[in-house]
Amino acid sequence: MPPTTSLALDPLHAAAGSALRAPHAEGRATRAALMGAAFAFLLLFLFLPLAAVFHQALGKGWQACVAAVTEPDALAAIRLTLTATAIAVPLNLVFGVCAAWAVARFEFRGKNLLITLIDLPFSVSPVIAGLIYVLLFGAQGWFGPWLQAHGIQILFAVPGIVLATVFVTVPFVARELIPLMQSQGHEEEEAAIVLGASGWRVFWHVTLPNIRWGLFYGVILCNARAMGEFGAVSVVSGHIRGLTNTMPLHVEILYNEYNFAAAFSVASLLALLALLTLALKSLAEWRLRAQTASEQPA
């Protein structure tokens, strides 16, 4: 090719190269801007408030922080929170697995209604959920006179707190398992049944190993919501100090009494539980992604 032709083509090649490089440069700039905005948002609305909680908790020293967490009312709130969580999470675990299995594996009348009912706590305010139990089990409620006649107390006691906690945490396990089980299909379970395995054997040796990390993820979210629930529990607890106050309610009382160091000390304990939950959640997400990738065909 003559040199003049090569020189004439050089500007075309240069223009084409710049046109190819421009989208990549623009993409990098856009990505950097989006990442910067995301980190700025997290810094302002997550990291700074979390740092402020620990700063206020330790403002009077470690001794004051430990004393606030170990005083009798705080210990009673911690025990009640753990008790309600220890009851609500297993109940939702069993219900979530049963509901997910029914929705993902069977076709039946009322399936969409069941899914809607599972999602109901997401759309109902926790305060309204607490008022529902007041209308049912209060002194003027539907079952209130009968409960009083038989000496059974639901409201302003542990049963009411457990019921409110169960209600607000219903969707987490089921909603995590339903799409996972639907994506996995049921060929392995059918093969096990054809080979003569019983229903329980299929569940323990086929279904449960396939959903274990999704189940773990749902339990983590359910546990976090149960420990941090405020609205529904606040309505049914009665705010009896040392008896029916959970940790969030105890923090509110201390803050309203202007005992800021003690309030933030108990809040820092909740924050530590939240960070532990976040670490376990990240582990479950990583294992779930790895399991999903291994199940995809090559």
C-alpha positions in Angstrom: 0.0 0.0 0.0 1.4 3.4 -0.8 2.5 5.5 2.1 0.1 8.2 1.2 -2.8 5.8 1.7 -1.5 4.6 5.0 -1.2 8.2 6.2 -4.8 8.8 5.0 -6.1 5.9 7.0 -4.3 6.8 10.2 -6.8 9.5 11.2 -9.6 7.0 10.7 -7.9 4.4 12.9 -7.3 7.1 15.6 -10.9 8.2 15.5 -12.1 4.6 15.8 -9.7 3.9 18.7 -10.9 7.0 20.5 -14.5 6.0 19.9 -13.8 2.6 21.4 -11.9 4.0 24.4 -14.6 6.6 25.2 -17.3 4.2 26.5 -14.7 2.5 28.7 -13.6 5.8 30.2 -17.1 6.9 30.6 -18.0 3.6 32.3 -15.1 3.9 34.7 -16.1 7.4 35.6 -19.7 6.4 36.1 -18.7 3.5 38.2 -16.4 5.6 40.4 -19.2 8.2 40.9 -21.7 5.6 41.8 -19.3 3.9 44.2 -18.4 7.2 45.8 -22.1 8.1 46.3 -22.8 4.7 47.8 -19.9 5.0 50.2 -20.8 8.5 51.2 -24.4 7.4 51.9 -23.2 4.5 54.0 -20.8 6.7 55.9 -23.5 9.3 56.6 -26.4 7.0 57.5 -24.7 3.9 58.8 -21.1 4.2 59.9 -21.3 7.6 61.6 -24.5 6.7 63.7 -22.9 3.4 64.6 -19.7 5.1 65.7 -21.8 7.6 67.7 -23.5 4.8 69.6 -20.2 3.3 70.7 -18.8 6.7 71.5 -21.7 7.6 73.7 -21.7 4.2 75.4 -18.0 4.5 76.3 -18.2 8.2 77.1 -18.0 7.5 80.9 -15.6 4.7 80.6 -15.7 0.9 80.4 -16.9 0.5 84.0 -20.0 2.6 83.5 -20.8 0.8 80.3 -20.5 -2.7 81.9 -22.4 -1.5 84.9 -25.3 -0.3 82.7 -25.5 -3.6 80.9 -25.2 -5.8 84.0 -27.7 -4.0 86.3 -30.8 -6.0 87.2 -33.3 -4.3 84.8 -30.9 -4.6 81.9 -30.3 -8.2 82.6 -34.0 -8.9 82.8 -34.5 -7.1 79.4 -31.7 -9.2 77.9 -33.2 -12.5 79.2 -36.7 -11.6 78.0 -35.3 -10.7 74.5 -33.4 -13.9 74.3 -36.4 -15.9 75.5 -38.8 -14.4 73.0 -36.2 -14.9 70.2 -35.5 -18.5 71.3 -39.3 -19.3 71.0 -40.1 -17.2 67.9 -37.2 -18.3 65.7 -37.8 -22.1 65.9 -41.5 -21.6 65.4 -40.9 -19.6 62.2 -38.2 -22.0 61.1 -40.7 -24.9 61.2 -43.5 -22.9 59.6 -41.1 -21.4 57.0 -39.8 -24.8 55.9 -43.4 -26.3 55.8 -44.8 -23.3 53.9 -41.9 -23.2 51.4 -42.1 -26.9 50.8 -45.9 -26.6 50.1 -45.6 -23.6 47.8 -42.5 -24.8 45.9 -43.5 -28.5 45.5 -47.3 -28.6 45.2 -50.1 -26.9 43.3 -53.2 -26.4 45.3 -56.2 -24.1 45.7 -55.4 -21.1 47.8 -51.7 -21.2 47.0 -51.6 -17.5 46.1 -53.6 -16.7 49.3 -51.0 -18.5 51.4 -48.2 -16.5 49.8 -50.1 -13.3 50.4 -50.6 -14.2 54.1 -46.9 -14.9 54.5 -46.1 -11.5 53.2 -48.8 -9.8 55.3 -46.4 -8.7 58.2 -44.3 -6.8 55.6 -47.3 -4.6 54.7 -48.8 -4.2 58.2 -47.3 -1.7 60.6 -45.9 -3.4 63.7 -47.9 -1.1 65.9 -51.1 -2.3 64.1 -49.9 -5.9 64.7 -49.7 -5.2 68.4 -53.1 -3.6 68.4 -54.5 -6.7 66.8 -53.5 -8.7 69.9 -54.9 -6.1 72.2 -58.3 -6.4 70.4 -58.1 -10.2 70.7 -56.7 -10.7 74.2 -57.3 -7.4 76.0 -59.7 -7.0 78.9 -62.4 -5.7 76.4 -61.2 -8.0 73.6 -62.9 -11.0 72.0 -61.1 -13.5 74.3 -60.3 -11.2 77.2 -63.1 -12.2 79.6 -62.6 -15.9 79.0 -58.9 -15.6 79.6 -59.5 -13.6 82.8 -62.0 -16.2 84.0 -59.4 -18.9 83.6 -56.5 -16.9 85.0 -54.5 -16.8 81.7 -52.6 -13.6 80.9 -51.5 -12.9 77.4 -51.0 -9.2 77.3 -48.4 -7.4 79.4 -46.7 -10.8 79.8 -44.2 -13.0 78.0 -46.9 -14.8 75.8 -48.0 -11.5 74.3 -44.4 -10.5 73.6 -43.7 -13.9 71.9 -46.9 -13.7 69.8 -46.0 -10.2 68.6 -42.5 -11.3 67.8 -43.7 -14.3 65.9 -46.1 -12.2 63.8 -43.5 -9.7 62.6 -40.9 -12.4 61.8 -43.1 -14.9 59.9 -42.0 -14.0 56.4 -38.2 -14.3 56.7 -37.6 -18.0 56.5 -40.4 -18.8 54.1 -39.6 -16.0 51.8 -35.9 -17.0 51.6 -36.7 -20.7 50.9 -39.5 -20.4 48.4 -37.5 -19.0 45.4 -34.5 -21.2 46.3 -36.6 -24.4 46.3 -38.4 -23.3 43.1 -35.1 -22.7 41.3 -33.6 -26.1 42.5 -36.6 -28.1 41.2 -37.7 -31.4 42.6 -36.0 -34.0 40.3 -33.6 -35.2 43.1 -36.5 -35.7 45.5 -38.6 -37.6 42.9 -35.6 -39.8 42.2 -35.2 -40.6 45.9 -38.9 -41.5 46.2 -38.6 -43.7 43.1 -35.7 -45.5 44.8 -37.9 -46.2 47.8 -37.0 -43.5 50.3 -39.7 -42.3 52.7 -40.8 -38.7 53.0 -38.8 -38.0 56.1 -35.7 -39.7 54.6 -36.1 -37.5 51.4 -36.3 -34.4 53.6 -33.4 -35.1 55.8 -31.0 -36.5 53.1 -32.0 -34.6 50.0 -34.1 -31.5 50.6 -32.4 -30.2 53.8 -28.8 -30.4 52.5 -29.9 -28.5 49.4 -31.5 -25.7 51.3 -29.3 -25.5 54.4 -27.6 -22.3 53.6 -30.8 -20.6 52.4 -32.4 -21.8 55.7 -29.5 -20.5 57.7 -29.8 -17.1 55.9 -33.5 -16.9 56.7 -32.9 -17.8 60.3 -30.3 -15.1 60.7 -32.7 -12.4 59.3 -35.5 -13.7 61.5 -33.3 -13.7 64.6 -32.1 -10.1 63.9 -35.7 -8.8 63.5 -36.9 -10.7 66.6 -34.2 -9.1 68.8 -34.6 -5.6 67.4 -38.5 -5.5 67.2 -39.9 -2.4 69.0 -43.3 -1.4 67.6 -45.4 -4.5 68.1 -43.7 -5.5 71.4 -44.2 -2.0 72.7 -47.9 -2.2 72.4 -48.4 -5.6 74.1 -45.6 -5.4 76.8 -47.1 -2.8 79.1 -43.5 -1.4 79.7 -43.2 -3.1 83.1 -39.6 -2.4 84.1 -37.7 -5.6 84.9 -40.6 -7.8 83.8 -41.9 -7.1 80.2 -39.3 -4.7 78.8 -37.1 -6.1 76.0 -33.8 -4.5 75.1 -35.2 -2.0 72.7 -37.9 -1.0 75.2 -35.3 -0.7 77.9 -33.2 1.6 75.8 -36.2 3.8 75.2 -36.9 4.1 78.9 -33.3 4.9 79.8 -33.2 7.5 77.0 -36.4 9.1 78.2 -35.0 9.3 81.7 -31.9 11.2 80.2 -29.7 8.4 81.3 -27.9 8.6 78.0 -24.8 6.6 78.9 -26.8 3.6 80.1 -29.1 3.9 77.1 -26.3 3.9 74.6 -24.5 1.1 76.5 -27.5 -1.2 76.0 -27.9 0.0 72.5 -24.2 -0.8 71.8 -25.0 -4.4 72.9 -27.7 -4.5 70.3 -25.3 -3.0 67.7 -22.8 -5.7 68.4 -25.5 -8.3 67.9 -26.3 -6.6 64.6 -22.7 -6.7 63.5 -22.5 -10.4 64.4 -25.7 -11.0 62.4 -24.2 -9.1 59.5 -21.1 -11.3 59.6 -23.1 -14.5 59.6 -25.4 -13.1 56.9 -22.3 -12.5 54.7 -21.1 -16.0 55.3 -24.5 -17.4 54.4 -24.7 -15.3 51.2 -21.2 -16.5 50.2 -22.0 -20.1 50.8 -25.4 -19.8 49.0 -23.7 -18.2 46.0 -21.1 -21.0 45.9 -23.9 -23.7 46.2 -25.9 -22.1 43.4 -22.9 -21.8 41.1 -22.0 -25.5 41.7 -25.5 -26.6 40.8 -25.5 -24.8 37.5 -24.6 -26.9 34.4 -21.2 -26.4 33.0 
